[in-house]
Amino acid sequence: QVQLVESGGGFVQAGGSLRLSCSSSGSIYIVTAMGWYRQAPGKQRELVARITSGGDTNYADSVKGRFTISGDNAKITVTLQMNSLKPEDTAVYYCNVNGRRLTDSYRDYWGKGTLVTVSS
């Protein structure tokens, strides 16, 4: 009964900022990593940023220096601060959590996505 819900998407002009947030309605007992993925029009889904339970982060080269990911494993929340947005950042952004519940095996949990549109 885990459900991830994203918020914070919208329309913004190039150079602007947005803050995406994701929260879980259910409990995940062990979290290994949380992250954000995106899928742009005509493109495959790609990793944007990821943070492990130990606090290590990984960013796509295209967003390094502009985006910052943060998370709370206890609360199972993950945030993506996006600055200096470019039209190329336009995509549906998906929240992802890798972990398990007490009665389940490890798996990826996904949100339904939030649309970010950056105009030129």
C-alpha positions in Angstrom: 0.0 0.0 0.0 2.9 2.3 -0.6 2.2 5.3 -2.8 4.6 8.0 -3.8 3.3 11.4 -4.6 5.2 14.2 -6.3 4.5 17.9 -6.2 6.1 21.1 -7.3 6.1 20.8 -11.0 4.8 23.6 -13.2 5.7 26.2 -15.8 8.8 28.3 -15.5 11.0 30.5 -17.8 14.5 29.6 -18.6 16.8 30.5 -15.7 14.1 30.1 -13.1 13.8 27.6 -10.3 11.5 24.9 -9.1 11.5 22.6 -6.1 10.1 19.1 -6.4 9.0 17.1 -3.4 8.0 13.5 -3.0 6.4 11.8 0.0 5.2 8.3 0.7 1.8 7.4 2.0 3.0 4.0 3.2 5.9 2.7 5.2 9.0 1.2 3.6 11.0 -0.5 6.3 14.4 -0.5 4.6 15.4 2.2 2.1 18.5 1.7 0.0 18.2 4.8 -2.2 15.8 7.5 -3.4 16.0 9.5 -6.5 14.4 11.4 -9.4 14.1 10.3 -12.9 12.7 12.2 -15.9 11.3 11.4 -19.3 11.4 14.2 -21.9 9.2 14.2 -25.1 10.6 11.6 -27.5 13.2 10.4 -25.0 13.8 7.5 -22.7 13.6 7.8 -19.0 16.8 8.9 -17.5 18.3 9.3 -14.0 18.4 12.9 -12.8 19.7 12.5 -9.3 20.0 9.8 -6.7 20.8 9.7 -3.0 21.6 6.5 -1.1 20.6 5.8 2.5 24.2 6.7 3.5 23.9 10.1 2.0 26.0 9.6 -1.2 24.6 11.5 -4.2 24.8 11.0 -7.9 23.8 13.4 -10.6 23.4 13.3 -14.4 26.1 15.3 -16.1 23.5 17.6 -17.6 22.2 18.8 -14.2 25.4 18.9 -12.1 25.8 22.3 -10.5 22.2 23.2 -11.0 20.1 20.6 -9.2 20.4 19.4 -5.6 18.8 16.3 -4.2 18.1 15.8 -0.5 16.2 13.1 1.4 15.0 11.8 4.7 15.0 8.0 4.9 13.0 7.9 8.1 10.2 10.0 6.6 10.7 8.6 3.1 10.7 12.0 1.5 13.0 13.3 -1.3 13.4 16.7 -2.7 14.9 18.1 -5.8 15.9 21.7 -5.9 16.2 22.8 -9.6 18.0 26.1 -10.4 19.0 27.7 -13.6 16.4 25.7 -15.5 16.8 25.2 -19.2 14.3 24.3 -21.9 16.1 20.9 -22.1 14.9 20.2 -18.6 11.3 20.0 -19.7 10.1 16.5 -18.8 7.9 14.5 -16.6 9.8 13.9 -13.4 9.3 10.7 -11.4 10.1 10.0 -7.8 11.7 6.7 -7.1 12.4 4.8 -3.9 14.3 1.5 -3.7 13.6 -0.6 -0.6 11.4 -3.1 1.0 8.6 -3.5 3.5 8.7 -6.1 6.2 6.5 -8.5 4.2 7.9 -7.8 0.8 11.1 -8.1 -1.2 13.3 -5.3 -2.4 11.8 -3.4 -5.3 11.5 0.0 -6.9 8.5 2.2 -5.9 7.5 4.9 -8.4 5.4 8.1 -8.2 3.0 9.0 -11.0 5.1 11.9 -12.1 4.9 15.7 -12.1 5.4 17.8 -15.3 8.1 20.5 -15.5 7.9 22.8 -18.5 10.7 25.3 -19.1 10.0 27.9 -21.7 12.6 29.8 -23.7 
